[in-house]
């Protein structure tokens, strides 16, 4: 795994150390965990932004966010993003019999 160096202020380091102590793990593990969460949040925010602007489809937004289409539809609803395809539409489509099946 590659190593990345970053400069942090003392207050941030202190907080990371407190979290590491509370979770009984190393500071580097805490940083990785928090960074992963932040990156996931960024992917979701980016996907929702592009979806809101009509630049991508629901499927592409789910792919960018690395979540399922149903999860994406729930988030779109929570963020008042109209996509023209509801969670109910998805459920109906998933349960509809396919002519070739």
N, C-alpha and C positions, 0 to 999 in steps of 0.2 A: 504494500500500500504506500503510495507517495506521501511525503511529508510536506505540510504547508505551514509556514511561519506567519504569525500575525502579531501586531503590537496591540496590546489591550491596556486600558487604564487600570489603576490599582483597585478602584471600586468594582470593576467588572471581574477582575481576578478574585477578589475577596468573595463576591457572590458565587462565582463558579466553584470556589473551594468549599463554601458553605453547602452548596447543592451536592457536591461530591461527597462530603462528609455525611450528609443526611442520607444519601442513597448508598453509602458505603461502596463507592467506586472511585475511579481515578478522574482527575480533572479532564484529561483528554477524552475519556468516555462521555463525560457530561457535554463537552464541546461538540463532539460528533453527534450526539443525540439531539441537542438543541439546533445544530446546523441542519440536520436532516429534517427536523420539524419545520424550520424556517423555509427551507427549499421547497418542501411539499406545499406549504401555505402559499409561497410565491407562485408555484405552478398553477394552483387552483385560482388564485387571484388573476393571473395572466389569462387563463382560459376563460374565466367569467368576463373579463374585460373585452376580449376579442369576440366572445359570443354576444355580449350586449351591443357591440358595434356592428354585428351582423357579418363579421369577417370570416367566421368559421362556422361549421355545423356543430350540432350537439355531439355527434360521434367524435369529431376532431377535438372538441373541447374536452371530452372525457379522456381522450388519448393523451392530450397535453397534460392534463391534471393527474393522469395515472389513477383514475377512478372509473367505476362502472358508469354506464349511461344513466341508470336509475339514480345513482348517487349524484351525478351531475344535474339531472332534472330536479332533484330535491333542492340542491344548492341554488339553482337558477330561480326556483320558486321563492326561496327564502330571500333572495336578493332582488326580487321583483323584476326578473329578466324574462321577457316574453320570447319564447322560442318557437311557438306554433306546434309544439309537440309536448304533450303532458305525460306525467307518470302513468296516468290512466291509459293513454294511447299506447305506451310501451307495454304495459301489462296486457292490454287487449291484443296487441301484435304478437306478443310472446305466447299467448294461449290460443291464438287462432290456428286452426288446422291448415296445414300447407297442402296444396293440391298434389305435390310430388311425394309426399310422405306416405 
